[in-house]
């Protein structure tokens, strides 16, 4: 049973378990797109998840399990939307620190879901710095990381559990990576179900700290927030909690150039009839960036979200993105 509305959840007393609230991922067989890319392709789309991305899985799991009635977090948009919505379901307050360059559609959505938005110029002060300032001002609040929290990984593991139970046998699962919450969650969910399916992370080449970390055997940070079109991957580094899973659990990281990210967005629209944001299209971009690695395999690409600014989406579809 899934898809309860606000009134049902908010009036139910104790929070409902995540499995009763989350929308199961949408599995799409994509033979036409797969043939073009030389793989047998399944898309696991989280674009139809509550708030339009996988982030609801983690946000609800955090908001439902912490005792605090106020939550402060940082987000480029999707986690902020999800946390604002989850807090609304559970009668909690939410403040989201967002970069001043955030897509307006995501800023508006956080506010519409009842969250308070704090915009920060990341060239002057990082999201993390502003969150810590707010935490000092509001010591009663819970500071929620969008990725570096065991509750986040646990929430995202629900997607790995669904893939494990879907009845399909994959040679590889590819998921976008920023801070690592999604990929570490998928690995955790698959392994808990007894599946050893190789999991690959797809990362913008402009924001390749995960790839550099895997090569170095330690967390390597970006000096500043990378300005990739995949705004959900504009993180400074992997988290300590996610790194503990990814350093042993990832089969590899594929670094995706900007033009391949944009091409993946267009292919999903034209050959799979699916709207994806650039971050959500990273997994398909990995097939474009490194086709030999996956040639002929049964591949599941996780399309992590569909929240893209209409103007940006139009420019990408018309190949007018710089």
C-alpha positions in Angstrom: 0.0 0.0 0.0 1.5 3.4 -1.0 0.8 7.0 -1.8 -1.1 8.3 1.3 -2.0 11.9 1.2 -1.1 14.6 3.7 -4.3 14.5 5.7 -4.1 10.7 6.1 -0.5 10.7 7.3 -0.6 13.8 9.4 -3.7 12.7 11.3 -2.6 9.1 11.8 -0.7 9.7 15.0 2.6 7.8 14.8 4.4 8.2 11.5 3.7 5.5 8.9 6.6 3.2 7.9 8.4 4.3 4.8 7.3 1.3 2.8 3.7 2.4 3.3 4.3 6.0 2.2 6.8 5.8 -0.6 5.8 5.3 -4.3 7.4 2.2 -5.7 10.0 3.0 -8.4 8.7 2.9 -12.0 10.5 0.2 -14.0 10.5 1.0 -17.8 11.7 -1.5 -20.4 13.4 0.7 -23.0 14.3 -1.5 -26.0 14.6 1.3 -28.6 17.0 3.3 -26.4 18.8 0.1 -25.4 19.4 -0.9 -29.0 20.9 2.5 -29.7 23.3 2.2 -26.8 24.1 -1.5 -27.2 22.6 -2.8 -24.0 19.5 -4.5 -22.7 18.1 -1.5 -20.8 15.7 -1.0 -17.9 15.1 2.4 -16.5 14.2 2.7 -12.8 12.6 6.1 -12.8 12.1 8.0 -9.6 10.7 11.0 -11.5 7.2 9.9 -10.3 8.2 9.7 -6.7 6.7 12.1 -4.2 8.3 15.6 -4.9 9.7 14.3 -8.2 12.9 12.5 -7.0 14.3 9.7 -5.0 15.1 12.1 -2.2 11.7 11.6 -0.6 12.8 8.1 0.5 15.6 9.6 2.6 13.8 12.7 3.7 10.8 10.9 5.1 12.9 8.3 6.8 14.9 11.1 8.6 11.9 13.2 9.5 9.9 10.2 10.8 12.6 8.9 13.0 14.2 11.9 14.6 12.5 13.4 17.7 13.2 17.0 16.9 10.3 19.1 15.7 12.4 21.3 13.5 14.9 20.3 10.8 17.6 22.3 9.1 19.2 21.1 5.9 21.2 22.1 2.8 20.1 21.3 -0.7 20.4 22.2 -4.3 16.7 21.6 -4.5 15.5 18.0 -4.5 16.3 17.1 -0.9 15.0 20.4 0.2 11.7 19.8 -1.5 11.5 16.3 -0.1 12.3 17.4 3.4 9.8 20.2 3.3 7.1 17.8 2.1 8.0 15.1 4.6 8.0 17.6 7.5 4.6 18.9 6.3 3.3 15.3 6.4 4.6 14.9 10.0 3.8 18.3 11.4 7.4 19.5 11.6 9.1 22.7 10.6 11.8 22.8 7.9 14.5 25.3 6.9 16.5 24.7 3.7 19.7 26.4 2.8 20.1 26.6 -1.0 22.7 28.1 -3.3 21.7 31.4 -4.9 22.1 29.7 -8.3 19.4 27.1 -7.5 16.8 26.5 -10.2 13.8 28.8 -9.4 11.4 25.8 -9.9 13.1 24.1 -7.0 13.2 27.2 -4.7 9.5 27.7 -5.4 8.7 24.1 -4.7 10.4 24.1 -1.3 8.3 27.1 -0.3 5.1 25.6 -1.7 5.7 22.4 0.4 5.9 24.7 3.5 9.7 24.9 3.9 11.6 28.1 4.6 14.3 28.9 2.1 17.7 30.5 3.0 19.6 31.4 -0.2 23.3 31.8 0.1 26.0 33.0 -2.3 28.2 29.9 -2.4 31.1 32.0 -3.7 31.1 33.8 -0.4 29.7 31.3 2.1 29.1 27.6 1.5 25.8 25.9 2.2 27.4 23.9 5.0 28.7 27.1 6.7 25.3 28.7 6.6 23.7 25.5 8.0 26.1 25.6 10.9 25.3 29.2 11.6 21.6 28.4 11.7 22.2 25.3 13.9 23.9 27.6 16.5 20.9 29.9 16.3 18.4 27.0 16.7 20.1 24.5 18.9 16.8 22.6 19.3 16.8 21.7 15.6 18.0 18.5 13.9 20.6 19.2 11.2 20.0 16.7 8.4 22.5 16.0 5.7 21.1 15.2 2.3 23.5 12.2 2.1 25.8 11.8 5.1 23.4 10.2 7.6 22.7 6.5 8.3 19.0 7.4 8.2 19.4 8.7 4.7 21.2 5.6 3.5 18.5 3.5 5.2 15.8 5.4 3.4 17.5 5.1 0.0 18.1 1.4 0.6 14.4 0.9 0.0 15.1 1.5 -3.7 17.8 -1.2 -3.7 15.3 -3.5 -2.0 12.8 -2.9 -4.8 15.3 -3.6 -7.5 16.3 -6.8 -5.7 12.7 -7.9 -5.6 11.6 -6.8 -9.1 12.3 -10.2 -10.7 14.9 -9.0 -13.1 18.6 -10.1 -13.1 20.9 -7.1 -13.9 24.5 -7.3 -14.9 24.9 -3.7 -13.6 23.0 -1.0 -11.9 24.1 2.6 -12.6 23.1 5.4 -10.3 24.0 9.1 -10.2 26.4 10.2 -7.4 26.9 13.5 -5.7 27.3 13.0 -1.9 26.7 9.3 -2.3 23.4 8.8 -0.5 21.6 7.2 -3.4 24.4 4.8 -4.5 25.3 3.8 -1.0 21.6 3.2 -0.3 21.1 1.0 -3.4 24.2 -1.0 -2.5 22.9 -1.5 1.1 19.4 -2.5 -0.1 20.7 -5.0 -2.7 23.2 -6.6 -0.3 20.5 -6.9 2.4 18.4 -8.8 -0.1 21.3 -11.1 -0.9 22.1 -9.6 -4.3 25.7 -9.0 -5.3 24.8 -7.0 -8.5 27.6 -4.6 -9.5 26.7 -1.0 -8.8 28.3 1.8 -10.7 28.2 5.5 -9.9 27.7 8.1 -12.7 29.3 11.4 -11.9 29.8 14.7 -13.8 33.4 15.0 -15.0 33.3 18.6 -13.7 32.5 17.3 -10.2 34.5 14.1 -10.2 35.5 13.9 -6.5 34.0 10.4 -6.1 36.1 9.1 -8.9 39.2 10.8 -7.5 38.3 9.4 -4.0 38.0 5.9 -5.3 41.4 6.1 -7.1 43.0 7.7 -4.0 41.5 5.3 -1.5 40.3 8.3 0.7 37.8 11.1 0.5 39.0 13.8 -1.9 37.1 17.1 -1.8 36.3 19.7 -4.4 37.7 23.1 -3.6 34.3 24.8 -4.4 30.9 23.7 -5.6 31.3 22.5 -9.2 29.1 24.3 -11.7 27.9 21.3 -13.6 24.5 21.3 -15.3 23.8 18.3 -13.0 23.0 20.6 -10.1 22.2 17.7 -7.8 25.9 16.6 -8.0 27.3 20.0 -7.0 28.6 18.6 -3.7 32.0 19.3 -2.1 32.7 15.6 -1.3 31.3 12.3 -0.4 30.2 11.9 3.2 31.9 9.8 5.8 28.9 7.5 6.1 28.5 7.1 2.4 32.2 6.6 1.8 32.2 3.7 4.3 29.8 1.9 1.9 31.1 3.1 -1.5 34.8 2.5 -1.0 34.2 -1.3 -0.9 30.7 -1.5 -2.5 31.1 0.4 -5.8 32.2 -1.5 -8.9 33.4 1.8 -10.4 32.7 5.4 -11.2 32.0 6.7 -14.7 32.9 10.3 -15.3 30.4 11.9 -17.6 31.2 15.1 -19.6 28.7 17.9 -19.7 27.7 17.2 -23.4 27.0 13.6 -22.6 24.7 14.6 -19.7 22.8 16.9 -22.0 22.6 14.2 -24.7 21.3 11.7 -22.2 18.5 14.2 -21.2 17.5 14.4 -24.9 17.6 10.6 -25.5 15.4 10.0 -22.5 12.9 12.5 -23.9 13.0 11.3 -27.5 13.4 7.5 -27.2 11.8 6.8 -23.8 9.3 9.6 -23.5 10.7 10.4 -20.1 11.5 13.9 -18.7 14.6 13.8 -16.5 16.7 16.5 -14.9 20.4 16.5 -15.8 21.4 14.8 -12.5 18.7 12.2 -13.1 20.1 11.5 -16.6 23.7 10.9 -15.4 23.2 7.1 -15.3 22.3 7.1 -19.0 25.2 9.5 -19.6 27.5 6.9 -18.2 26.5 4.5 -21.1 27.3 7.3 -23.5 30.6 8.1 -21.9 31.9 4.5 -21.5 30.0 2.3 -23.9 32.5 -0.5 -24.0 32.2 -1.2 -20.3 28.5 -2.1 -20.5 28.2 -3.4 -24.1 25.7 -6.2 -24.5 24.8 -6.3 -20.7 21.5 -6.2 -18.9 21.7 -2.7 -17.4 19.4 -0.9 -15.0 19.8 2.9 -15.1 18.4 4.7 -12.1 16.8 8.0 -13.3 16.9 9.8 -10.0 14.6 12.7 -10.6 12.7 15.0 -13.0 12.8 18.4 -11.4 14.3 20.6 -14.0 13.8 24.3 -14.7 11.6 24.6 -17.8 14.0 27.1 -19.5 17.0 24.9 -18.8 15.1 21.9 -20.1 14.1 23.7 -23.3 17.7 24.8 -23.9 19.0 21.2 -23.4 16.4 19.7 -25.7 17.2 22.2 -28.5 21.0 21.6 -28.0 21.4 25.2 -27.0 23.0 24.6 -23.6 26.4 26.1 -22.8 
